Amino acid sequence: MIDLLGLIKDTNAYKTVKGDKDSGRLSHAYLFLTPDGENLTEYLKIFAKLIDCEEWGCCGKCRTCKLIESNGFADVILYPTDGETVTSEQVNALISESFVKPIESERKIFLITNAQTMNTQAQNKLLKTLEEPPKNVHILIGSTSEFPLLSTIKSRVKKLQIPSFSAEKLFNALKKDYPDEESLLSAIACGDGTVGTAILNYSDQTLKELTELCLEVIVDMQSSSEVLEYSNKITSSKCDFNKFLSVMELLYRDLLVYFEGKESLISNVKALEKLKGAKGYKTGSILSALEKITEASMRKKFNANATMLTEWLLFQILEGKYKWQKL
């Protein structure tokens, strides 16, 4: 089982809620923002356990923690109850339920996940409860973005960030469940710092195919006449352009590490043998390639055409090789 708690414990969000509980000053409403939509509900459950745990806080072993985990604790209610978004009708149900006294706990906790999908009507209905919450009621709202939420909602909650995690933390949290270390490292490196994306990448066959294609570009592309050929291969693979850049960056970083004689630091060991066959590179040309990958990423943010950008990047990589070969 993935150790999400181990990741969350180091965040300011967890420390803030724990501090609020320890001081007896829990907020009536929290808004948790995270890019990891895949695990948003699980994060909210962790904070519910932290608030309601019978032991030292989110122990995972007491009756309360176990029931919250299985959605079986009467005083922790998750919305949406069905579907993917909280509807106005479900907000009405939440409001009615908030006036019912807790059954097993001192408080009632409502979890609202995927709040970014709530329409304006549902948010306005929720607003009144956020303004005048019943005693001992806490509402934990989870969203992948704050922008779809009304400013009036955001002004009445305590806003906390669950940030993207470092590669090292993700690797340590996932390695027991995903034992192929090279694949896991590649999955994390090509992700966005979230557990959800790393897991999706790990089992993504297209990522493995993309890695092979990028290796072919790095090792075999030798002249400008081949740029169009390789650009067409990349485009026809229908890969996500940002993922293509991530794989290229990962492989060039490994090539740089190899050049520096630090093979123990290489992240994709399986690709190393092919990388060793790359001809015409020097440290300077590898650093140049990495700089151009970063520039390509920036250009893409300004809506540059991905096909043209791919061709531009491949030309720049070749130009860097030729420049450094002459030095």
C-alpha positions as CSV (number, residue, x, y, z in Angstrom):
1,M,0.0,0.0,0.0
2,I,1.4,3.4,-1.0
3,D,2.5,5.5,1.9
4,L,0.6,8.7,1.2
5,L,0.7,9.6,4.8
6,G,4.5,9.6,4.8
7,L,4.4,12.1,1.9
8,I,1.7,14.3,3.4
9,K,3.3,14.5,6.9
10,D,6.2,16.7,5.6
11,T,3.8,19.3,4.1
12,N,2.9,22.6,5.7
13,A,-0.7,21.6,5.2
14,Y,-0.4,18.6,7.5
15,K,1.6,20.5,10.1
16,T,-0.9,23.4,10.0
17,V,-4.0,21.2,10.6
18,K,-2.1,19.2,13.3
19,G,-1.1,22.4,15.0
20,D,-4.7,23.7,14.8
21,K,-6.0,20.4,16.4
22,D,-3.3,20.4,19.1
23,S,-4.2,24.0,20.1
24,G,-7.9,23.4,20.0
25,R,-8.3,25.9,17.1
26,L,-9.5,23.8,14.2
27,S,-10.9,25.9,11.4
28,H,-14.6,25.3,10.5
29,A,-13.4,24.9,6.8
30,Y,-10.2,24.1,5.0
31,L,-9.5,24.2,1.3
32,F,-6.7,21.8,0.2
33,L,-5.2,22.5,-3.2
34,T,-3.2,19.8,-5.0
35,P,-2.3,19.0,-8.6
36,D,-2.9,15.3,-7.8
37,G,-6.5,14.8,-8.7
38,E,-6.0,11.0,-8.7
39,N,-5.4,10.9,-4.9
40,L,-7.4,14.0,-3.8
41,T,-10.0,11.9,-2.0
42,E,-7.3,9.9,-0.2
43,Y,-5.6,13.1,1.0
44,L,-8.9,14.4,2.4
45,K,-9.3,11.1,4.3
46,I,-5.9,11.6,5.8
47,F,-6.8,15.0,7.2
48,A,-10.1,13.6,8.5
49,K,-8.2,10.9,10.3
50,L,-5.8,13.5,11.7
51,I,-8.7,15.4,13.1
52,D,-10.7,12.5,14.5
53,C,-8.1,9.8,15.3
54,E,-8.5,8.2,18.7
55,E,-4.8,7.9,19.3
56,W,-2.0,10.4,18.4
57,G,-3.3,11.5,15.1
58,C,-3.9,9.6,11.9
59,C,-2.5,6.4,13.4
60,G,-4.3,4.3,10.8
61,K,-4.8,1.5,13.3
62,C,-7.6,2.7,15.6
63,R,-11.3,1.9,14.9
64,T,-12.0,5.5,13.7
65,C,-9.1,5.6,11.2
66,K,-10.0,2.2,9.8
67,L,-13.7,3.2,9.4
68,I,-12.8,6.6,7.8
69,E,-10.5,4.7,5.3
70,S,-13.3,2.4,4.3
71,N,-16.0,5.2,4.2
72,G,-17.7,3.6,7.1
73,F,-17.5,6.2,9.8
74,A,-20.8,7.8,10.5
75,D,-19.5,11.3,11.3
76,V,-17.2,11.6,8.3
77,I,-19.3,12.0,5.1
78,L,-17.8,12.2,1.6
79,Y,-19.3,14.1,-1.3
80,P,-20.0,13.5,-4.1
81,T,-21.9,10.5,-3.0
82,D,-22.0,9.4,-6.7
83,G,-20.8,10.8,-10.0
84,E,-17.8,13.0,-10.3
85,T,-19.0,16.4,-9.0
86,V,-21.0,17.7,-6.1
87,T,-24.4,18.9,-7.2
88,S,-26.7,21.5,-5.7
89,E,-28.9,18.6,-4.4
90,Q,-25.9,17.1,-2.6
91,V,-25.0,20.4,-1.1
92,N,-28.6,20.6,0.2
93,A,-28.1,17.2,1.8
94,L,-24.9,18.3,3.3
95,I,-26.5,21.4,4.9
96,S,-29.3,19.3,6.3
97,E,-26.9,16.7,7.7
98,S,-24.7,19.4,9.3
99,F,-27.5,20.1,11.8
100,V,-27.7,16.4,12.9
101,K,-25.6,15.7,16.0
102,P,-22.6,13.5,15.6
103,I,-23.2,9.8,16.4
104,E,-19.7,8.5,17.3
105,S,-17.5,11.5,17.5
106,E,-17.4,15.0,19.1
107,R,-17.7,16.5,15.6
108,K,-18.9,16.0,12.1
109,I,-16.6,16.2,9.1
110,F,-17.7,16.7,5.6
111,L,-15.3,15.9,2.7
112,I,-15.9,17.6,-0.6
113,T,-13.6,16.3,-3.4
114,N,-13.1,17.6,-6.9
115,A,-14.5,21.0,-5.8
116,Q,-13.1,22.5,-9.0
117,T,-16.0,20.8,-10.9
118,M,-18.8,22.4,-8.8
119,N,-21.0,24.8,-10.6
120,T,-21.8,28.3,-9.3
121,Q,-25.2,27.3,-8.0
122,A,-23.8,24.5,-5.8
123,Q,-21.0,26.8,-4.6
124,N,-23.5,29.5,-3.6
125,K,-25.6,27.0,-1.7
126,L,-22.5,25.9,0.2
127,L,-21.5,29.5,1.0
128,K,-24.2,30.0,3.7
129,T,-22.9,27.0,5.7
130,L,-19.4,28.3,5.4
131,E,-20.5,31.7,6.7
132,E,-22.5,30.3,9.6
133,P,-21.4,26.7,10.3
134,P,-23.1,24.7,13.0
135,K,-21.0,24.0,16.1
136,N,-18.5,21.2,15.8
137,V,-18.9,20.9,12.0
138,H,-15.7,20.9,9.8
139,I,-15.8,21.0,6.0
140,L,-12.7,19.8,4.2
141,I,-12.7,20.9,0.5
142,G,-10.3,19.4,-2.0
143,S,-9.6,20.9,-5.4
144,T,-7.0,20.7,-8.1
145,S,-7.3,24.4,-8.8
146,E,-8.6,27.4,-6.9
147,F,-9.6,29.4,-10.0
148,P,-13.0,27.7,-10.6
149,L,-14.0,28.5,-7.0
150,L,-15.9,31.6,-6.1
151,S,-13.9,34.3,-4.3
152,T,-16.5,34.3,-1.6
153,I,-15.8,30.6,-1.0
154,K,-12.1,31.1,-0.8
155,S,-12.4,34.0,1.6
156,R,-14.3,31.8,4.1
157,V,-11.9,28.8,4.3
158,K,-8.3,28.3,5.4
159,K,-6.4,27.6,2.2
160,L,-3.6,25.1,2.3
161,Q,-1.3,23.7,-0.5
162,I,-0.4,20.1,-1.0
163,P,2.6,20.6,-3.3
164,S,4.2,18.4,-5.9
165,F,6.8,16.1,-4.3
166,S,10.4,15.6,-5.0
167,A,11.6,12.7,-7.1
168,E,13.3,11.2,-4.1
169,K,10.2,11.3,-1.9
170,L,8.0,9.8,-4.7
171,F,10.5,7.0,-5.3
172,N,10.6,6.1,-1.6
173,A,6.8,6.2,-1.3
174,L,6.2,4.0,-4.4
175,K,9.2,1.6,-4.7
176,K,7.6,-1.2,-2.6
177,D,4.5,-1.3,-4.8
178,Y,6.3,-0.6,-8.1
179,P,9.5,-2.6,-7.9
180,D,11.0,-2.0,-11.4
181,E,13.3,0.8,-10.3
182,E,14.3,2.0,-13.7
183,S,10.7,2.2,-14.9
184,L,9.7,3.9,-11.7
185,L,12.5,6.5,-12.0
186,S,11.5,7.3,-15.6
187,A,7.8,7.5,-14.7
188,I,8.6,10.0,-11.9
189,A,11.0,12.0,-14.0
190,C,8.4,12.3,-16.8
191,G,5.7,13.3,-14.4
192,D,4.6,16.4,-12.6
193,G,5.6,15.5,-9.0
194,T,2.4,13.8,-8.1
195,V,1.7,10.2,-7.1
196,G,-1.1,9.9,-9.6
197,T,0.9,10.8,-12.7
198,A,3.9,8.7,-11.6
199,I,1.7,5.6,-11.3
200,L,0.0,6.3,-14.7
201,N,3.4,6.7,-16.3
202,Y,4.8,3.5,-14.7
203,S,2.2,1.3,-16.6
204,D,2.1,3.5,-19.7
205,Q,3.5,1.4,-22.6
206,T,3.6,4.5,-24.8
207,L,6.2,6.0,-22.4
208,K,8.4,3.0,-22.9
209,E,8.0,3.3,-26.7
210,L,8.7,7.1,-26.5
211,T,11.9,6.4,-24.5
212,E,13.1,4.0,-27.3
213,L,12.3,6.7,-29.9
214,C,14.2,9.4,-28.0
215,L,17.2,7.0,-27.6
216,E,17.1,6.6,-31.4
217,V,17.2,10.3,-31.9
218,I,20.1,10.9,-29.5
219,V,22.2,7.9,-30.7
220,D,21.4,7.7,-34.4
221,M,20.5,11.2,-35.7
222,Q,23.7,12.5,-37.3
223,S,22.8,15.0,-40.0
224,S,20.3,17.8,-40.7
225,S,18.8,15.7,-43.5
226,E,17.5,13.3,-40.9
227,V,15.7,15.9,-38.8
228,L,12.5,15.8,-40.8
229,E,12.5,12.0,-40.6
230,Y,12.8,11.9,-36.8
231,S,10.4,14.8,-36.3
232,N,7.8,12.9,-38.3
233,K,8.4,9.8,-36.2
234,I,7.9,11.8,-33.0
235,T,4.8,13.6,-34.3
236,S,3.2,10.4,-35.7
237,S,3.7,8.7,-32.3
238,K,1.1,11.2,-31.0
239,C,3.0,11.5,-27.7
240,D,2.4,14.4,-25.4
241,F,5.0,17.1,-26.3
242,N,5.9,17.9,-22.7
243,K,6.4,14.2,-22.0
244,F,8.7,14.0,-25.1
245,L,10.7,16.9,-23.6
246,S,10.8,15.2,-20.2
247,V,12.2,11.9,-21.7
248,M,14.8,13.8,-23.8
249,E,15.9,15.7,-20.7
250,L,16.1,12.6,-18.6
251,L,18.2,10.8,-21.2
252,Y,20.6,13.7,-21.8
253,R,21.1,14.1,-18.1
254,D,22.0,10.4,-17.9
255,L,24.4,10.9,-20.8
256,L,26.0,13.8,-19.0
257,V,26.4,11.8,-15.8
258,Y,28.0,9.0,-17.8
259,F,30.5,11.4,-19.4
260,E,31.4,12.6,-15.9
261,G,32.1,9.0,-14.8
262,K,29.2,8.9,-12.3
263,E,27.3,5.8,-13.5
264,S,25.9,5.1,-10.1
265,L,23.7,8.3,-10.4
266,I,22.2,7.3,-13.8
267,S,18.4,7.0,-13.5
268,N,17.6,4.8,-16.5
269,V,20.2,2.0,-16.3
270,K,18.4,0.0,-19.0
271,A,19.0,2.8,-21.5
272,L,22.7,3.3,-20.6
273,E,24.0,0.7,-23.1
274,K,22.3,2.4,-26.0
275,L,23.4,5.9,-24.7
276,K,27.0,4.7,-24.7
277,G,26.6,4.4,-28.5
278,A,25.9,8.1,-28.9
279,K,28.6,9.6,-31.2
280,G,29.9,13.1,-31.5
281,Y,28.9,14.4,-28.1
282,K,31.0,16.4,-25.7
283,T,30.0,17.8,-22.3
284,G,29.4,21.2,-23.9
285,S,27.0,19.8,-26.5
286,I,25.1,17.8,-23.9
287,L,24.6,20.9,-21.8
288,S,23.6,22.8,-25.0
289,A,20.9,20.2,-25.7
290,L,19.6,20.5,-22.2
291,E,19.4,24.3,-22.5
292,K,17.5,23.9,-25.8
293,I,15.0,21.4,-24.2
294,T,14.3,24.0,-21.5
295,E,13.9,26.7,-24.1
296,A,11.5,24.5,-26.1
297,S,9.4,23.9,-22.9
298,M,9.2,27.7,-22.5
299,R,8.2,28.3,-26.1
300,K,5.5,25.6,-25.8
301,K,3.9,27.6,-23.0
302,F,3.4,30.4,-25.4
303,N,1.4,28.1,-27.7
304,A,4.2,27.4,-30.2
305,N,3.3,24.7,-32.7
306,A,4.5,21.4,-31.4
307,T,5.5,20.0,-34.8
308,M,7.6,23.1,-35.7
309,L,9.0,23.2,-32.2
310,T,10.1,19.5,-32.5
311,E,12.0,20.3,-35.8
312,W,13.5,23.4,-34.2
313,L,14.8,21.4,-31.2
314,L,16.3,18.6,-33.3
315,F,18.1,21.2,-35.4
316,Q,19.4,23.0,-32.3
317,I,20.7,19.7,-30.9
318,L,22.6,18.9,-34.0
319,E,24.0,22.5,-34.2
320,G,25.3,22.2,-30.7
321,K,27.0,18.9,-31.5
322,Y,28.8,20.4,-34.6
323,K,29.8,23.5,-32.7
324,W,31.4,21.6,-29.9
325,Q,33.1,19.1,-32.2
326,K,35.0,22.0,-33.7
327,L,36.3,23.3,-30.4
